[in-house]
Amino acid sequence: MLELAIGIILGCCALGAGICMGIGAIGPGMGEGQAVSKACEAIGRQPESKGAVTSTMIMGCAVAETTGIYSLVIAILLIFVAPGLMVDILKSAL
Amino acid sequence: MRKVEAAVWRETIYVVCWTAVLSVLLQAVFLILGKWDLTVLFGNLWGAFASVLNFFLMGLGVQNAVAKEDPKDAKKVLQLSQSMRFLLLALFAIGGVLISLFHTVAALVPFVFPQFGMLFRPRFGGMDKEGGA
């Protein structure tokens, strides 16, 4: 019974990490791609604004990436830290 | 090899400063909680290095992307850059968790320091007329 519970915990943690990273990385990827394509169009129209656009783009990309990095950290915790904690809690409860 | 633009250096230096300040705060929090040891310091350095490296590579990716004439090419360049950087960050994060020399929390928390700094970027001046909005 304990082995089954541990197996379920490990499976759920792995599944959660996969979903977290999979969904979390979609937003930044799409957002950054969209932003840079618009930046290219802007530079095409006004080539002299390249420095300003680059600087603003770096800031925008950093902010857009935040959710992806949160997801990455949570996924790593779910894979490497959470299973051990959950199993310890389970064992102490039984 | 393409020259790194001044805007990328400037933003990276800003992020390094923010990361340093927030790292000191993180160390202080661990000291106050009474859980400070050398693994916290090493973990913090590891995570801070990874996050600054990620930010610098992102700057290079943006620089390369805006140099493209076709918006579709630019999009692909930045998406590839993002995938590779996430892979790099994942390796650093796994290292931070698995290597016993590093405290897990102290290694993972600095990953968000550059983003935290960029949220306050407009408030702290720096975006001059030539280099920013």
Backbone of each chain as ProteinMPNN parsed JSONL, in Angstrom:
{"seq_chain_A": "MLELAIGIILGCCALGAGICMGIGAIGPGMGEGQAVSKACEAIGRQPESKGAVTSTMIMGCAVAETTGIYSLVIAILLIFVAPGLMVDILKSAL", "coords_chain_A": {"N_chain_A": [[0.827, -1.21, 0.0], [1.925, 1.205, 0.846], [3.925, 1.461, -1.061], [2.424, 1.837, -3.334], [1.211, 4.309, -2.773], [3.499, 5.929, -2.672], [4.336, 5.663, -5.282], [2.201, 6.893, -6.624], [2.507, 9.497, -5.674], [5.05, 10.163, -6.739], [4.483, 9.952, -9.448], [2.487, 11.912, -9.781], [3.957, 14.207, -9.11], [5.85, 14.252, -11.181], [4.166, 14.489, -13.386], [2.932, 16.927, -12.797], [5.163, 18.623, -12.919], [5.833, 18.418, -15.595], [3.517, 19.461, -16.864], [3.526, 22.024, -15.767], [5.955, 23.14, -16.746], [5.583, 22.817, -19.459], [3.255, 24.345, -20.107], [3.994, 26.757, -18.965], [6.18, 27.637, -20.464], [5.199, 28.294, -22.915], [3.944, 30.816, -23.08], [6.045, 32.91, -22.657], [7.658, 32.254, -24.889], [5.991, 32.661, -27.141], [5.286, 35.344, -26.674], [7.756, 36.766, -26.658], [8.649, 36.236, -29.226], [6.654, 37.459, -30.767], [6.957, 40.116, -29.928], [9.557, 40.737, -30.806], [9.277, 40.485, -33.541], [7.59, 42.591, -34.153], [9.266, 44.636, -33.33], [11.26, 44.478, -35.242], [9.832, 45.271, -37.49], [9.335, 47.905, -36.75], [11.938, 48.937, -36.675], [12.555, 48.653, -39.323], [10.916, 50.621, -40.418], [11.85, 52.918, -39.119], [14.993, 53.234, -39.085], [16.868, 54.63, -37.531], [16.078, 54.39, -34.935], [17.071, 52.129, -33.77], [18.798, 51.597, -31.508], [17.257, 52.467, -29.326], [15.047, 50.807, -29.569], [16.225, 48.293, -29.196], [17.077, 48.436, -26.527], [14.631, 48.783, -25.176], [13.402, 46.445, -25.933], [14.973, 44.509, -24.647], [14.3, 44.956, -22.0], [11.541, 44.398, -22.121], [11.582, 41.702, -22.936], [12.837, 40.524, -20.743], [10.924, 40.908, -18.761], [8.796, 39.514, -19.884], [9.769, 36.977, -19.737], [9.601, 36.207, -17.16], [7.464, 34.596, -16.12], [8.041, 32.165, -17.291], [10.451, 31.499, -16.057], [9.648, 31.291, -13.414], [8.017, 29.029, -13.705], [9.941, 27.158, -14.426], [11.495, 26.999, -12.09], [9.568, 26.046, -10.278], [8.971, 23.61, -11.487], [11.423, 22.271, -11.278], [11.599, 22.108, -8.504], [9.382, 20.483, -8.041], [10.219, 18.116, -9.202], [12.644, 17.403, -7.924], [12.611, 18.092, -5.182], [10.005, 18.095, -3.938], [8.949, 15.325, -4.066], [10.518, 13.88, -2.143], [9.93, 15.245, 0.252], [7.152, 14.841, 0.413], [6.982, 12.062, 0.584], [8.296, 11.651, 2.999], [6.486, 12.926, 4.74], [4.3, 11.283, 4.366], [5.268, 8.818, 5.326], [5.727, 9.465, 7.984], [3.168, 9.898, 8.8], [2.004, 7.433, 8.685]], "CA_chain_A": [[0.0, 0.0, 0.0], [2.829, 2.357, 0.926], [4.61, 1.588, -2.356], [1.449, 2.409, -4.276], [1.076, 5.736, -2.452], [4.734, 6.603, -3.108], [4.291, 5.686, -6.756], [1.235, 7.942, -7.033], [3.132, 10.806, -5.382], [6.105, 10.418, -7.726], [3.831, 10.16, -10.753], [1.815, 13.228, -9.786], [4.988, 15.256, -9.147], [6.421, 14.295, -12.535], [3.117, 15.013, -14.28], [2.796, 18.351, -12.48], [6.338, 19.342, -13.433], [5.708, 18.465, -17.059], [2.446, 20.419, -17.232], [3.988, 23.357, -15.35], [6.98, 23.637, -17.678], [5.01, 22.858, -20.818], [2.359, 25.507, -20.264], [4.712, 27.976, -18.571], [7.153, 28.102, -21.465], [4.51, 28.709, -24.145], [3.698, 32.261, -23.035], [7.233, 33.701, -22.979], [8.12, 31.986, -26.259], [5.115, 33.374, -28.088], [5.35, 36.783, -26.413], [9.033, 37.324, -27.113], [8.668, 36.162, -30.699], [5.75, 38.5, -31.29], [7.544, 41.432, -29.642], [10.727, 41.013, -31.651], [8.866, 40.666, -34.94], [7.093, 43.97, -34.241], [10.429, 45.519, -33.215], [11.914, 44.48, -36.562], [9.024, 46.119, -38.383], [9.552, 49.298, -36.335], [13.277, 49.347, -37.112], [12.457, 48.794, -40.786], [10.3, 51.923, -40.722], [12.715, 53.991, -38.594], [16.274, 52.582, -38.745], [17.64, 55.39, -36.539], [15.602, 54.083, -33.576], [17.477, 50.767, -33.428], [19.318, 51.533, -30.133], [16.142, 52.61, -28.386], [14.207, 49.598, -29.659], [16.963, 47.175, -28.577], [17.038, 48.622, -25.074], [13.266, 48.518, -24.706], [13.134, 45.017, -26.167], [15.635, 43.722, -23.592], [13.462, 45.088, -20.807], [10.29, 43.673, -22.371], [11.832, 40.254, -22.951], [13.121, 40.094, -19.367], [9.654, 40.846, -18.027], [7.992, 38.434, -20.478], [10.352, 35.68, -19.39], [9.433, 35.948, -15.728], [6.588, 33.45, -15.838], [8.758, 30.954, -17.707], [11.447, 31.156, -15.04], [8.868, 30.78, -12.271], [7.618, 27.653, -14.04], [11.134, 26.309, -14.382], [11.859, 26.787, -10.683], [8.549, 25.173, -9.678], [9.125, 22.264, -12.067], [12.619, 21.655, -10.668], [11.24, 21.758, -7.116], [8.445, 19.342, -8.087], [10.922, 16.883, -9.567], [13.741, 17.001, -7.045], [12.426, 18.376, -3.752], [8.674, 17.734, -3.446], [8.701, 13.9, -3.778], [11.135, 13.49, -0.876], [9.151, 15.828, 1.356], [5.823, 14.197, 0.479], [7.16, 10.687, 1.063], [8.613, 11.765, 4.436], [5.227, 13.235, 5.432], [3.464, 10.07, 4.297], [5.827, 7.805, 6.22], [5.522, 9.861, 9.388], [1.727, 9.816, 9.091], [1.592, 6.013, 8.83]], "C_chain_A": [[0.859, 1.258, 0.0], [3.534, 2.587, -0.415], [3.694, 2.227, -3.385], [1.308, 3.913, -4.05], [2.308, 6.511, -2.908], [4.771, 6.722, -4.63], [3.356, 6.77, -7.268], [1.842, 9.33, -6.812], [4.181, 11.141, -6.442], [5.508, 10.715, -9.1], [3.189, 11.536, -10.837], [2.837, 14.364, -9.841], [5.567, 15.386, -10.55], [5.423, 14.894, -13.52], [2.955, 16.523, -14.069], [3.949, 19.163, -13.035], [6.251, 19.49, -14.95], [4.678, 19.484, -17.506], [2.91, 21.849, -16.937], [4.97, 23.93, -16.369], [6.416, 23.789, -19.086], [4.162, 24.091, -21.032], [3.125, 26.803, -19.967], [5.66, 28.511, -19.621], [6.48, 28.6, -22.739], [4.388, 30.235, -24.199], [4.923, 33.099, -23.387], [7.716, 33.502, -24.416], [7.31, 32.758, -27.279], [5.254, 34.884, -27.937], [6.622, 37.418, -26.939], [9.112, 37.328, -28.638], [7.845, 37.268, -31.32], [6.38, 39.892, -31.114], [8.697, 41.731, -30.586], [10.327, 41.179, -33.121], [8.32, 42.082, -35.142], [8.25, 44.97, -34.157], [11.155, 45.612, -34.551], [11.158, 45.369, -37.535], [9.258, 47.591, -38.057], [10.908, 49.801, -36.811], [13.309, 49.517, -38.631], [11.88, 50.148, -41.184], [11.212, 53.078, -40.308], [14.059, 53.394, -38.164], [17.06, 53.321, -37.666], [17.225, 55.057, -35.1], [16.081, 52.713, -33.085], [17.956, 50.632, -31.971], [18.201, 51.569, -29.106], [15.279, 51.353, -28.376], [14.9, 48.419, -28.986], [16.856, 47.251, -27.053], [15.653, 48.286, -24.505], [12.913, 47.043, -24.857], [13.74, 44.146, -25.077], [14.782, 43.759, -22.327], [12.177, 44.272, -20.961], [10.479, 42.172, -22.323], [12.085, 39.737, -21.543], [11.826, 39.953, -18.58], [8.801, 39.693, -18.562], [8.476, 37.059, -20.037], [10.086, 35.269, -17.952], [8.602, 34.7, -15.45], [7.267, 32.129, -16.217], [9.758, 30.524, -16.656], [10.771, 30.676, -13.759], [8.509, 29.308, -12.518], [8.797, 26.7, -13.924], [11.505, 25.977, -12.937], [10.865, 25.831, -10.015], [8.698, 23.742, -10.19], [10.313, 21.541, -11.45], [12.31, 21.24, -9.226], [10.317, 20.542, -7.096], [9.175, 18.035, -8.394], [11.874, 16.439, -8.461], [13.456, 17.157, -5.549], [11.096, 17.83, -3.226], [8.497, 16.234, -3.169], [9.282, 13.453, -2.447], [10.337, 13.99, 0.323], [7.83, 15.087, 1.549], [5.949, 12.774, 1.041], [7.472, 10.68, 2.553], [7.337, 12.014, 5.243], [4.343, 11.994, 5.493], [3.931, 9.018, 5.296], [5.6, 8.152, 7.694], [4.053, 9.761, 9.774], [1.3, 8.376, 9.341], [2.181, 5.37, 10.092]], "O_chain_A": [[0.592, 2.226, -0.712], [3.719, 3.723, -0.853], [4.121, 3.045, -4.2], [1.289, 4.695, -5.0], [2.194, 7.605, -3.459], [5.181, 7.743, -5.183], [3.674, 7.479, -8.222], [1.708, 10.22, -7.652], [4.205, 12.249, -6.978], [5.965, 11.606, -9.816], [3.328, 12.238, -11.839], [2.623, 15.363, -10.528], [5.753, 16.495, -11.051], [5.785, 15.701, -14.376], [2.854, 17.291, -15.026], [3.75, 20.258, -13.561], [6.555, 20.544, -15.508], [4.928, 20.276, -18.415], [2.715, 22.76, -17.742], [4.827, 25.074, -16.801], [6.72, 24.743, -19.802], [4.327, 24.803, -22.023], [2.927, 27.817, -20.637], [5.919, 29.714, -19.667], [7.121, 29.258, -23.559], [4.686, 30.862, -25.216], [4.866, 33.913, -24.309], [8.13, 34.454, -25.078], [7.856, 33.42, -28.161], [5.328, 35.616, -28.924], [6.587, 38.468, -27.581], [9.577, 38.288, -29.252], [8.271, 37.928, -32.267], [6.342, 40.727, -32.018], [8.808, 42.841, -31.108], [10.966, 41.929, -33.858], [8.559, 42.699, -36.18], [8.234, 46.011, -34.815], [11.61, 46.685, -34.947], [11.756, 46.121, -38.304], [9.368, 48.425, -38.956], [11.032, 50.93, -37.286], [13.989, 50.397, -39.158], [12.308, 50.747, -42.17], [11.341, 54.075, -41.019], [14.24, 53.08, -36.988], [17.845, 52.699, -36.951], [17.935, 55.4, -34.155], [15.561, 52.192, -32.098], [17.58, 49.687, -31.277], [18.198, 50.804, -28.142], [14.837, 50.894, -27.323], [14.258, 47.634, -28.288], [16.581, 46.254, -26.384], [15.53, 47.599, -23.492], [12.217, 46.468, -24.02], [13.128, 43.176, -24.629], [14.569, 42.739, -21.671], [11.776, 43.549, -20.049], [9.663, 41.448, -21.753], [11.618, 38.658, -21.177], [11.651, 38.998, -17.824], [8.161, 38.98, -17.79], [7.702, 36.104, -19.971], [10.318, 34.122, -17.571], [8.988, 33.852, -14.646], [7.087, 31.111, -15.548], [9.907, 29.333, -16.383], [11.263, 29.762, -13.098], [8.681, 28.46, -11.642], [8.676, 25.592, -13.402], [11.792, 24.827, -12.605], [11.26, 24.924, -9.281], [8.569, 22.783, -9.429], [10.233, 20.353, -11.135], [12.705, 20.162, -8.783], [10.451, 19.671, -6.236], [8.791, 16.974, -7.902], [11.917, 15.263, -8.099], [14.014, 16.418, -4.737], [11.064, 17.175, -2.184], [7.943, 15.884, -2.128], [8.627, 12.73, -1.696], [10.1, 13.254, 1.28], [7.439, 14.751, 2.667], [5.138, 12.34, 1.858], [6.985, 9.823, 3.291], [7.124, 11.401, 6.289], [3.728, 11.692, 6.516], [3.132, 8.41, 6.009], [5.325, 7.288, 8.527], [3.729, 9.56, 10.945], [0.367, 8.116, 10.1], [1.934, 4.194, 10.357]]}, "seq_chain_B": "MRKVEAAVWRETIYVVCWTAVLSVLLQAVFLILGKWDLTVLFGNLWGAFASVLNFFLMGLGVQNAVAKEDPKDAKKVLQLSQSMRFLLLALFAIGGVLISLFHTVAALVPFVFPQFGMLFRPRFGGMDKEGGA", "coords_chain_B": {"N_chain_B": [[32.825, 37.404, -35.19], [29.995, 39.057, -33.842], [29.891, 42.43, -32.622], [29.208, 43.313, -29.253], [26.44, 45.239, -28.394], [26.204, 48.572, -26.968], [23.887, 49.006, -25.48], [23.207, 46.474, -24.573], [25.344, 45.846, -22.839], [24.966, 47.905, -20.972], [22.43, 47.348, -19.856], [22.99, 44.849, -18.806], [24.911, 45.418, -16.875], [23.356, 46.945, -15.155], [21.593, 44.961, -14.301], [23.376, 43.237, -13.02], [24.088, 44.834, -10.845], [21.607, 45.004, -9.516], [21.189, 42.316, -8.954], [23.306, 41.846, -7.219], [22.605, 43.487, -5.046], [20.152, 42.341, -4.24], [21.074, 39.805, -3.642], [22.633, 40.261, -1.397], [20.589, 40.98, 0.326], [19.22, 38.54, 0.423], [21.128, 36.925, 1.695], [21.141, 38.25, 4.126], [18.58, 37.698, 5.043], [18.758, 34.936, 5.46], [20.681, 34.972, 7.466], [19.303, 36.301, 9.511], [17.278, 34.474, 9.985], [18.787, 32.547, 11.093], [19.873, 30.457, 9.674], [22.106, 30.51, 8.162], [24.858, 29.347, 6.303], [27.91, 28.267, 4.706], [27.006, 26.999, 2.394], [24.782, 28.394, 1.646], [25.845, 30.807, 0.762], [27.443, 29.919, -1.41], [25.459, 28.736, -2.992], [23.896, 30.945, -3.565], [25.723, 32.468, -5.083], [26.039, 30.784, -7.263], [23.419, 30.65, -8.36], [23.038, 33.38, -8.904], [25.044, 33.866, -10.788], [24.121, 32.213, -12.863], [21.674, 33.467, -13.485], [22.443, 36.036, -14.309], [24.046, 35.39, -16.477], [22.103, 34.224, -18.121], [20.544, 36.49, -18.608], [22.357, 38.135, -20.0], [22.823, 36.573, -22.279], [20.262, 36.646, -23.281], [20.106, 39.334, -23.969], [22.023, 39.355, -26.026], [20.683, 37.697, -27.794], [18.434, 39.253, -28.4], [19.731, 41.394, -29.62], [20.809, 40.133, -31.893], [18.422, 39.359, -33.051], [17.016, 41.749, -33.659], [18.662, 42.674, -35.59], [18.022, 41.313, -37.841], [16.358, 41.42, -40.991], [13.966, 40.37, -41.859], [10.93, 39.953, -40.168], [9.984, 37.384, -39.485], [12.272, 35.794, -39.434], [13.578, 37.03, -37.328], [11.859, 36.435, -35.239], [12.169, 33.655, -35.115], [14.858, 33.48, -34.401], [14.892, 34.58, -31.793], [13.136, 32.868, -30.47], [14.498, 30.454, -30.635], [16.742, 31.159, -29.186], [15.553, 31.567, -26.699], [14.687, 28.963, -26.064], [17.142, 27.6, -25.864], [18.34, 29.013, -23.782], [16.609, 28.462, -21.678], [17.088, 25.78, -21.396], [19.737, 25.857, -20.564], [19.389, 27.231, -18.145], [17.855, 25.347, -16.805], [19.729, 23.306, -16.498], [21.535, 24.588, -14.79], [19.826, 24.946, -12.619], [19.235, 22.303, -11.895], [21.781, 21.506, -11.18], [22.115, 23.209, -8.996], [20.298, 22.105, -7.232], [21.069, 19.413, -6.952], [23.84, 19.333, -6.342], [25.619, 19.103, -3.408], [27.0, 21.145, -2.324], [25.648, 23.46, -2.637], [23.01, 25.42, -1.303], [19.629, 24.645, -1.714], [17.404, 26.478, -1.876], [18.722, 28.943, -1.83], [20.095, 28.737, -4.18], [18.122, 28.694, -6.124], [16.392, 30.892, -5.829], [17.777, 33.315, -6.728], [17.368, 33.209, -9.493], [15.231, 34.736, -10.322], [15.977, 37.32, -9.838], [17.058, 39.186, -11.849], [14.729, 39.706, -13.366], [13.126, 40.84, -11.483], [14.569, 43.151, -11.023], [14.321, 44.379, -13.542], [11.668, 45.046, -13.574], [11.589, 47.35, -12.113], [12.997, 49.036, -13.677], [12.197, 51.344, -15.334], [11.696, 53.163, -13.312], [14.131, 53.693, -12.185], [15.523, 55.492, -13.74], [17.879, 55.294, -15.941], [17.002, 54.7, -18.73], [17.919, 56.248, -21.323], [17.592, 58.911, -23.826], [18.802, 58.141, -26.174], [19.262, 55.413, -25.863], [16.932, 54.16, -24.932], [13.364, 53.973, -24.238]], "CA_chain_B": [[31.85, 37.495, -34.097], [29.349, 40.364, -33.788], [30.226, 43.232, -31.441], [28.081, 43.461, -28.322], [25.998, 46.641, -28.39], [26.308, 49.282, -25.687], [22.632, 48.836, -24.735], [23.244, 45.157, -23.911], [26.263, 45.98, -21.7], [24.382, 48.795, -19.966], [21.362, 46.63, -19.138], [23.592, 43.745, -18.04], [25.536, 46.004, -15.674], [22.237, 47.289, -14.266], [21.084, 43.709, -13.715], [24.401, 42.749, -12.076], [23.943, 45.637, -9.619], [20.378, 44.576, -8.828], [21.391, 40.956, -8.435], [24.195, 41.952, -6.058], [21.846, 44.049, -3.915], [19.171, 41.346, -3.777], [21.812, 38.687, -3.046], [22.97, 40.678, -0.021], [19.332, 40.87, 1.089], [18.947, 37.106, 0.641], [22.054, 36.48, 2.747], [20.684, 38.838, 5.391], [17.391, 36.95, 5.486], [19.225, 33.657, 6.013], [21.354, 35.273, 8.737], [18.279, 36.627, 10.513], [16.578, 33.226, 10.32], [19.734, 31.655, 11.774], [20.129, 29.267, 8.853], [23.179, 30.81, 7.228], [26.151, 28.659, 6.313], [28.615, 28.529, 3.435], [26.24, 26.5, 1.243], [23.874, 29.483, 1.242], [26.652, 31.755, -0.022], [27.81, 29.294, -2.688], [24.226, 28.586, -3.775], [23.525, 32.281, -4.047], [26.644, 32.838, -6.162], [25.719, 29.899, -8.395], [22.159, 31.11, -8.955], [23.216, 34.737, -9.433], [25.824, 33.746, -12.028], [23.236, 31.648, -13.895], [20.649, 34.419, -13.914], [23.078, 37.124, -15.069], [24.434, 34.807, -17.774], [20.862, 34.105, -18.899], [20.133, 37.824, -19.048], [23.304, 38.603, -21.017], [22.547, 35.821, -23.511], [19.005, 37.174, -23.822], [20.462, 40.592, -24.636], [22.658, 39.013, -27.304], [19.616, 37.165, -28.662], [17.635, 40.403, -28.871], [20.582, 42.142, -30.555], [20.847, 39.392, -33.157], [17.079, 39.306, -33.646], [16.636, 43.032, -34.261], [19.518, 42.919, -36.761], [17.414, 40.632, -39.007], [15.432, 42.298, -41.734], [12.649, 39.726, -41.934], [10.386, 39.709, -38.819], [9.847, 35.944, -39.203], [13.605, 35.326, -39.04], [13.842, 37.576, -35.99], [11.04, 35.641, -34.307], [12.794, 32.332, -34.957], [16.126, 33.646, -33.667], [14.631, 34.798, -30.362], [12.519, 31.661, -29.893], [15.581, 29.476, -30.469], [17.552, 31.663, -28.071], [14.819, 31.311, -25.448], [14.733, 27.52, -25.772], [18.497, 27.231, -25.432], [18.603, 29.619, -22.47], [15.846, 27.716, -20.669], [17.817, 24.525, -21.19], [20.903, 26.222, -19.744], [18.908, 27.534, -16.79], [17.43, 24.077, -16.192], [20.947, 22.603, -16.073], [22.036, 25.285, -13.598], [18.898, 24.686, -11.511], [19.446, 20.909, -11.464], [23.058, 21.544, -10.455], [21.887, 23.87, -7.708], [19.543, 21.22, -6.337], [21.738, 18.133, -6.718], [25.183, 19.458, -5.756], [25.398, 19.351, -1.98], [27.721, 22.369, -1.956], [24.744, 24.598, -2.755], [21.706, 25.388, -0.634], [18.648, 24.613, -2.804], [16.628, 27.735, -1.966], [19.639, 30.038, -2.167], [20.507, 28.584, -5.578], [16.998, 28.879, -7.056], [15.764, 32.232, -5.704], [18.389, 34.353, -7.573], [16.955, 33.114, -10.898], [14.242, 35.776, -10.651], [16.49, 38.65, -9.491], [17.094, 40.131, -12.986], [13.368, 40.085, -13.744], [12.684, 41.755, -10.429], [15.239, 44.42, -11.298], [13.794, 45.01, -14.768], [10.343, 45.607, -13.275], [11.795, 48.705, -11.582], [13.918, 49.732, -14.574], [11.788, 52.703, -15.702], [11.716, 54.02, -12.128], [15.514, 54.043, -11.833], [16.195, 56.38, -14.697], [18.726, 54.741, -16.969], [16.598, 54.602, -20.128], [18.137, 57.576, -21.899], [16.881, 59.164, -25.078], [19.424, 57.408, -27.261], [19.244, 53.969, -25.668], [15.702, 53.56, -24.455], [12.139, 54.745, -24.4]], "C_chain_B": [[31.307, 38.924, -33.997], [29.705, 41.102, -32.485], [28.98, 43.382, -30.548], [27.715, 44.943, -28.221], [26.058, 47.249, -26.992], [25.056, 49.078, -24.833], [22.639, 47.518, -23.956], [24.155, 45.22, -22.684], [25.612, 46.779, -20.583], [23.312, 48.06, -19.147], [21.938, 45.497, -18.291], [24.233, 44.275, -16.756], [24.461, 46.391, -14.653], [21.731, 46.036, -13.537], [22.088, 43.125, -12.713], [24.276, 43.509, -10.75], [22.72, 45.184, -8.818], [20.558, 43.204, -8.197], [22.272, 40.992, -7.194], [23.421, 42.455, -4.832], [20.875, 43.005, -3.35], [19.853, 40.123, -3.167], [22.202, 39.012, -1.611], [21.726, 40.565, 0.868], [19.013, 39.411, 1.417], [19.838, 36.544, 1.744], [21.596, 36.989, 4.113], [19.482, 38.081, 5.937], [17.811, 35.619, 6.106], [19.915, 33.868, 7.355], [20.339, 35.517, 9.84], [17.541, 35.362, 10.953], [17.481, 32.229, 11.051], [20.049, 30.406, 10.986], [21.279, 29.493, 7.875], [24.335, 29.84, 7.408], [26.777, 28.859, 4.923], [27.84, 28.039, 2.22], [25.268, 27.556, 0.725], [24.625, 30.47, 0.344], [26.985, 31.173, -1.404], [26.58, 29.136, -3.593], [23.788, 29.907, -4.37], [24.413, 32.705, -5.211], [26.331, 32.048, -7.432], [24.465, 30.405, -9.123], [22.29, 32.489, -9.588], [24.001, 34.698, -10.739], [24.936, 33.239, -13.169], [22.25, 32.69, -14.4], [21.247, 35.57, -14.715], [23.516, 36.617, -16.448], [23.219, 34.677, -18.688], [20.435, 35.468, -19.448], [21.053, 38.341, -20.16], [23.049, 37.886, -22.35], [21.23, 36.275, -24.137], [19.254, 38.488, -24.561], [21.107, 40.339, -25.988], [21.623, 38.498, -28.308], [18.772, 38.289, -29.242], [18.433, 41.192, -29.906], [20.632, 41.453, -31.919], [19.489, 39.419, -33.856], [16.711, 40.628, -34.312], [17.526, 43.383, -35.46], [18.951, 42.259, -38.014], [16.434, 41.581, -39.699], [14.025, 41.711, -41.787], [12.124, 39.45, -40.52], [10.25, 38.224, -38.477], [11.188, 35.345, -38.769], [13.925, 35.767, -37.623], [13.11, 36.763, -34.927], [11.694, 34.287, -34.03], [14.08, 32.429, -34.141], [15.86, 33.759, -32.173], [13.984, 33.57, -29.715], [13.561, 30.561, -29.682], [16.451, 29.869, -29.276], [16.869, 31.348, -26.738], [14.873, 29.834, -25.073], [16.091, 27.118, -25.213], [18.794, 27.788, -24.033], [17.833, 28.906, -21.365], [16.527, 26.385, -20.354], [19.022, 24.773, -20.28], [20.493, 26.48, -18.298], [18.495, 26.257, -16.065], [18.651, 23.307, -15.699], [21.524, 23.248, -14.805], [21.143, 24.985, -12.387], [19.082, 23.264, -10.983], [20.748, 20.806, -10.682], [22.879, 22.134, -9.068], [21.164, 22.992, -6.716], [20.37, 19.983, -5.96], [23.109, 18.252, -6.053], [25.038, 19.895, -4.295], [26.12, 20.608, -1.487], [26.79, 23.577, -1.939], [23.456, 24.37, -1.971], [20.629, 25.541, -1.719], [17.92, 25.947, -2.977], [17.523, 28.883, -2.409], [20.116, 29.942, -3.614], [19.377, 28.912, -6.546], [16.398, 30.289, -7.009], [16.435, 33.283, -6.608], [17.998, 34.286, -9.056], [15.993, 34.24, -11.285], [14.75, 37.186, -10.33], [16.542, 39.607, -10.683], [15.701, 40.61, -13.401], [12.812, 41.092, -12.742], [13.294, 43.142, -10.651], [14.651, 45.14, -12.494], [12.394, 45.59, -14.549], [10.466, 47.056, -12.81], [12.675, 49.556, -12.497], [13.447, 51.144, -14.94], [11.876, 53.675, -14.525], [13.129, 54.506, -11.805], [16.248, 54.758, -12.96], [16.753, 55.684, -15.904], [18.319, 54.762, -18.43], [16.733, 55.973, -20.793], [17.491, 57.697, -23.282], [17.458, 58.351, -26.223], [19.191, 55.905, -27.128], [17.931, 53.397, -25.21], [14.531, 54.494, -24.564], [11.996, 55.807, -23.338]], "O_chain_B": [[32.071, 39.887, -34.061], [29.805, 40.504, -31.414], [27.862, 43.552, -31.034], [28.578, 45.791, -27.991], [25.977, 46.551, -25.982], [25.145, 48.988, -23.609], [22.145, 47.448, -22.83], [23.801, 44.717, -21.618], [25.68, 46.408, -19.411], [23.289, 48.138, -17.919], [21.445, 45.214, -17.199], [24.117, 43.667, -15.693], [24.63, 46.193, -13.45], [21.48, 46.054, -12.332], [21.694, 42.582, -11.681], [24.348, 42.915, -9.675], [22.79, 45.003, -7.603], [20.141, 42.961, -7.064], [22.027, 40.266, -6.23], [23.563, 41.922, -3.731], [20.792, 42.813, -2.137], [19.294, 39.475, -2.282], [22.118, 38.164, -0.723], [21.804, 40.114, 2.011], [18.596, 39.085, 2.529], [19.385, 35.794, 2.608], [21.652, 36.275, 5.114], [19.376, 37.85, 7.142], [17.289, 35.219, 7.146], [19.765, 33.061, 8.273], [20.481, 35.016, 10.955], [17.219, 35.194, 12.129], [17.017, 31.209, 11.559], [20.45, 29.395, 11.562], [21.419, 28.771, 6.888], [24.741, 29.546, 8.533], [26.212, 29.552, 4.076], [27.989, 28.592, 1.13], [24.966, 27.613, -0.467], [24.115, 30.908, -0.687], [26.83, 31.84, -2.426], [26.65, 29.372, -4.799], [23.366, 29.98, -5.524], [23.925, 33.237, -6.208], [26.359, 32.591, -8.536], [24.462, 30.563, -10.344], [21.74, 32.749, -10.658], [23.669, 35.408, -11.689], [24.984, 33.755, -14.286], [22.012, 32.79, -15.603], [20.646, 36.035, -15.684], [23.378, 37.316, -17.452], [23.292, 34.981, -19.879], [20.02, 35.584, -20.601], [20.584, 38.916, -21.142], [23.059, 38.51, -23.412], [21.088, 36.29, -25.36], [18.694, 38.73, -25.63], [20.795, 41.007, -26.973], [21.674, 38.812, -29.497], [18.435, 38.28, -30.426], [17.897, 41.607, -30.933], [20.514, 42.099, -32.96], [19.408, 39.492, -35.082], [16.153, 40.633, -35.41], [17.196, 44.27, -36.248], [19.349, 42.6, -39.128], [15.786, 42.416, -39.069], [13.029, 42.435, -41.765], [12.803, 38.779, -39.742], [10.384, 37.843, -37.315], [11.247, 34.509, -37.868], [14.464, 35.003, -36.822], [13.655, 36.448, -33.869], [11.768, 33.833, -32.889], [14.359, 31.575, -33.3], [16.528, 33.106, -31.372], [14.251, 33.266, -28.552], [13.52, 29.833, -28.691], [16.843, 29.027, -28.467], [17.512, 30.922, -25.779], [15.08, 29.491, -23.909], [16.182, 26.392, -24.223], [19.418, 27.12, -23.208], [18.333, 28.757, -20.249], [16.542, 25.928, -19.211], [19.291, 24.006, -19.355], [21.141, 26.022, -17.358], [18.748, 26.099, -14.871], [18.623, 22.722, -14.617], [21.944, 22.557, -13.877], [21.635, 24.794, -11.275], [19.086, 23.043, -9.772], [20.824, 20.12, -9.662], [23.422, 21.625, -8.087], [21.374, 23.101, -5.507], [20.374, 19.557, -4.805], [23.502, 17.374, -5.286], [24.42, 20.916, -3.993], [25.881, 21.076, -0.374], [27.092, 24.592, -1.312], [22.891, 23.277, -1.976], [20.702, 26.453, -2.543], [17.831, 26.478, -4.084], [17.141, 29.694, -3.252], [20.5, 30.948, -4.21], [19.632, 29.357, -7.665], [15.95, 30.813, -8.029], [15.722, 34.085, -7.211], [18.276, 35.226, -9.801], [15.947, 34.647, -12.446], [14.019, 38.156, -10.531], [16.107, 40.75, -10.549], [15.517, 41.777, -13.745], [12.129, 42.051, -13.101], [12.627, 44.164, -10.491], [14.497, 46.361, -12.478], [11.982, 46.513, -15.252], [9.59, 47.882, -13.065], [13.056, 50.669, -12.135], [14.248, 52.075, -14.859], [12.103, 54.869, -14.718], [13.313, 55.58, -11.231], [17.464, 54.628, -13.099], [16.007, 55.523, -16.869], [19.185, 54.833, -19.302], [15.783, 56.756, -20.823], [16.933, 56.743, -23.824], [16.738, 57.922, -27.124], [18.958, 55.207, -28.115], [17.834, 52.174, -25.109], [14.677, 55.659, -24.934], [11.012, 56.547, -23.334]]}, "name": "protein", "num_of_chains": 2, "seq": "MLELAIGIILGCCALGAGICMGIGAIGPGMGEGQAVSKACEAIGRQPESKGAVTSTMIMGCAVAETTGIYSLVIAILLIFVAPGLMVDILKSALMRKVEAAVWRETIYVVCWTAVLSVLLQAVFLILGKWDLTVLFGNLWGAFASVLNFFLMGLGVQNAVAKEDPKDAKKVLQLSQSMRFLLLALFAIGGVLISLFHTVAALVPFVFPQFGMLFRPRFGGMDKEGGA"}
